[in-house]
Structures are given as structure tokens and as C-alpha cells.
Amino acid sequence: MFLQLMMDPELVATMQNIDVDVMCVVDYPEIMFHAREYLSVPELVDAVLQFRRTTSVSMMDIAQLRKFMVNELESLRQTIRDRA
């Protein structure tokens, strides 16, 4: 569903008009969804707006990235353990 939305030329044009890096949105949906299958409309809008080119990185962004990376690495470790 998300990728179908991202194929809508009008939506893509609107996102570009507000300076959203559309390619990043398409390439990194896992950042927006955080292992969730669905987002509400307000959550999706907030997530997409984080990909604006004019958005500065905050300490909260760095903390969230760290948490995301720790979770991903733990998931990878568990996968390796399960296969061993």
C-alpha cells in the first residue's frame, strides 16, 4: 500500500513542493514504520516531514537512530544464533 501511494505522481509532486526527499522516503520506509505495519495519517505525515531537506538533526534524532541500530543489531544477532 505504501509503495502504491508513492507511485502517485500528484503525491510525489506535492512532497517535492514541500522539499521532502522522496527518494529517501521510498528507500527507507523502515525508518518511518519502525517494524509497524501501519501508521495513522497524522503519524505518516509526521514521518514523511522528517525527510524534508531543510530538517536539522536533533539530539532526539540521534538517540532514535541509536535505538534503531541497537534493535537491528540485536535482531541480527538473534537470527545468527537461531541459524547456528
Backbone bond lengths (Angstrom), bond angles and torsions (degrees), N, CA, C in turn:
res aa  C-N    CA-C-N  psi(-1)  N-CA   C-N-CA  omega(-1)  CA-C   N-CA-C  phi
1 M - - - 1.447 - - 1.534 111.37 -
2 F 1.340 115.96 -44.93 1.460 119.91 -179.21 1.526 110.94 -60.97
3 L 1.325 116.32 -46.89 1.466 119.09 -179.56 1.525 111.55 -65.39
4 Q 1.320 116.58 -31.98 1.464 119.58 175.59 1.527 110.24 -64.08
5 L 1.325 115.94 -42.10 1.467 119.77 176.71 1.524 110.77 -59.23
6 M 1.324 115.25 -41.52 1.456 120.10 -176.12 1.528 112.76 -72.65
7 M 1.313 117.48 -7.48 1.465 121.14 176.18 1.526 112.06 -93.08
8 D 1.315 116.43 -1.40 1.463 121.25 179.54 1.530 108.78 -79.02
9 P 1.331 117.58 112.24 1.472 120.44 -176.67 1.531 113.38 -58.26
10 E 1.315 116.85 -34.88 1.464 119.87 -179.87 1.532 110.78 -68.11
11 L 1.326 116.37 -41.42 1.464 120.62 177.61 1.525 110.57 -64.21
12 V 1.319 115.90 -45.26 1.468 120.51 179.89 1.532 110.13 -61.10
13 A 1.315 117.10 -43.54 1.468 120.71 179.09 1.526 110.83 -62.73
14 T 1.322 116.76 -41.20 1.465 120.58 178.65 1.522 110.46 -63.27
15 M 1.323 116.23 -43.71 1.462 120.02 178.78 1.527 110.80 -62.46
16 Q 1.315 116.53 -41.83 1.464 119.76 178.66 1.527 110.95 -65.10
17 N 1.323 116.79 -35.78 1.464 120.67 179.40 1.525 112.67 -64.46
18 I 1.322 116.92 -27.42 1.468 119.40 177.96 1.530 110.81 -101.41
19 D 1.338 115.15 18.30 1.466 123.51 172.09 1.527 114.17 68.73
20 V 1.340 116.65 31.40 1.463 120.76 174.45 1.523 108.19 -83.15
21 D 1.318 116.56 135.20 1.464 121.69 176.26 1.529 107.43 -79.91
22 V 1.309 115.82 91.40 1.465 122.39 -173.16 1.525 111.29 -60.50
23 M 1.313 117.51 -38.56 1.466 119.83 -179.44 1.530 111.31 -62.67
24 C 1.318 117.49 -37.71 1.471 120.12 176.67 1.522 110.86 -66.52
25 V 1.311 116.82 -39.81 1.464 120.35 178.22 1.528 109.75 -60.42
26 V 1.320 116.30 -43.92 1.467 120.79 -179.41 1.527 111.14 -70.69
27 D 1.320 116.82 -40.12 1.465 120.72 -175.81 1.528 114.06 -76.13
28 Y 1.328 117.70 -24.86 1.467 120.33 -173.57 1.528 113.37 -128.55
29 P 1.320 118.08 54.12 1.470 118.51 179.49 1.529 112.57 -64.22
30 E 1.337 117.05 -25.33 1.467 118.95 -179.30 1.522 111.65 -63.82
31 I 1.315 116.94 -25.64 1.464 119.89 176.71 1.529 109.58 -68.83
32 M 1.310 115.97 -39.02 1.462 119.66 -178.98 1.522 112.10 -75.44
33 F 1.316 116.80 -39.42 1.460 119.55 -171.79 1.524 113.78 -90.67
34 H 1.318 119.08 -20.50 1.472 122.49 176.93 1.529 112.08 46.07
35 A 1.311 116.88 52.24 1.471 123.56 177.60 1.527 112.97 65.64
36 R 1.318 116.95 17.85 1.468 120.76 174.00 1.519 107.68 -103.55
37 E 1.298 115.10 147.55 1.463 119.16 -178.15 1.524 112.14 -80.71
38 Y 1.324 116.34 -34.36 1.460 120.55 -175.45 1.521 111.12 -131.29
39 L 1.327 114.90 152.07 1.459 122.50 170.62 1.522 107.48 -125.84
40 S 1.310 115.98 146.98 1.464 118.77 172.60 1.528 107.68 -69.80
41 V 1.304 116.69 165.89 1.467 120.09 -179.96 1.530 110.93 -59.26
42 P 1.343 119.36 -47.95 1.469 118.18 178.21 1.536 112.80 -61.29
43 E 1.331 117.18 -37.59 1.466 120.08 177.85 1.526 110.78 -65.08
44 L 1.326 116.48 -40.70 1.461 120.69 179.44 1.525 110.84 -65.27
45 V 1.316 116.65 -43.12 1.467 120.31 178.35 1.529 110.11 -61.25
46 D 1.334 116.99 -46.57 1.469 120.36 178.51 1.523 111.22 -60.00
47 A 1.332 116.10 -42.73 1.464 120.26 -179.46 1.525 111.14 -64.36
48 V 1.318 116.97 -43.64 1.468 120.67 179.89 1.525 110.52 -64.54
49 L 1.320 116.77 -39.93 1.465 119.75 -179.30 1.524 112.70 -65.30
50 Q 1.314 117.23 -20.27 1.465 119.72 175.48 1.525 111.48 -67.55
51 F 1.322 116.55 -16.39 1.461 121.26 -179.60 1.531 112.45 -95.13
52 R 1.322 116.68 14.97 1.469 119.03 175.75 1.521 108.75 -70.59
53 R 1.298 115.41 140.73 1.469 120.39 -177.59 1.522 112.24 -66.06
54 T 1.304 116.82 -22.65 1.464 120.50 -177.76 1.523 112.56 -91.06
55 T 1.320 117.38 -0.46 1.460 121.18 -179.11 1.524 109.95 -75.65
56 S 1.316 116.36 127.50 1.460 121.22 177.43 1.524 110.06 -85.83
57 V 1.305 115.41 153.11 1.458 120.93 177.25 1.524 108.62 -81.08
58 S 1.326 115.42 133.45 1.464 120.20 178.08 1.524 109.49 -111.06
59 M 1.305 115.76 170.19 1.466 120.00 175.84 1.527 110.20 -62.01
60 M 1.326 117.14 -34.10 1.462 120.75 177.64 1.529 110.16 -63.63
61 D 1.323 117.07 -39.94 1.465 120.51 177.36 1.522 110.75 -60.95
62 I 1.311 116.04 -43.00 1.466 120.50 -179.98 1.524 110.07 -65.79
63 A 1.322 117.03 -41.36 1.466 120.70 178.32 1.530 110.72 -63.87
64 Q 1.324 116.86 -41.50 1.464 120.17 178.43 1.523 110.85 -65.78
65 L 1.320 117.01 -39.03 1.460 120.76 177.52 1.523 110.42 -63.48
66 R 1.314 116.01 -43.17 1.465 120.26 178.32 1.529 110.39 -60.42
67 K 1.315 116.70 -46.91 1.463 121.14 179.63 1.528 110.50 -60.97
68 F 1.319 116.54 -43.35 1.460 121.48 178.57 1.528 110.45 -60.34
69 M 1.327 116.56 -45.70 1.466 120.56 -178.82 1.529 111.31 -65.34
70 V 1.313 117.47 -41.64 1.465 120.91 178.02 1.524 109.97 -60.78
71 N 1.319 116.90 -44.90 1.467 120.57 179.22 1.523 111.71 -63.89
72 E 1.318 116.86 -41.84 1.464 120.52 179.21 1.527 111.07 -64.99
73 L 1.319 116.63 -42.19 1.464 119.92 178.76 1.524 111.39 -65.51
74 E 1.316 116.84 -39.43 1.468 119.71 177.75 1.526 110.64 -64.91
75 S 1.306 116.62 -39.67 1.462 120.59 176.92 1.530 110.56 -62.80
76 L 1.311 116.52 -41.62 1.463 121.24 177.74 1.523 110.85 -64.51
77 R 1.324 116.83 -43.36 1.475 120.37 177.19 1.521 110.97 -58.91
78 Q 1.323 116.02 -43.71 1.461 120.06 -179.51 1.526 110.82 -64.11
79 T 1.307 117.02 -40.12 1.467 121.11 177.83 1.523 110.37 -62.10
80 I 1.320 116.60 -42.44 1.468 120.80 179.05 1.522 110.02 -64.89
81 R 1.329 117.34 -43.15 1.474 120.87 178.18 1.526 111.09 -61.18
82 D 1.319 116.18 -41.84 1.463 120.52 -178.47 1.525 111.96 -65.20
83 R 1.310 116.69 -31.19 1.469 120.72 -178.68 1.520 112.97 -85.89
84 A 1.328 116.57 -15.17 1.478 120.21 -177.73 1.511 111.68 -79.33
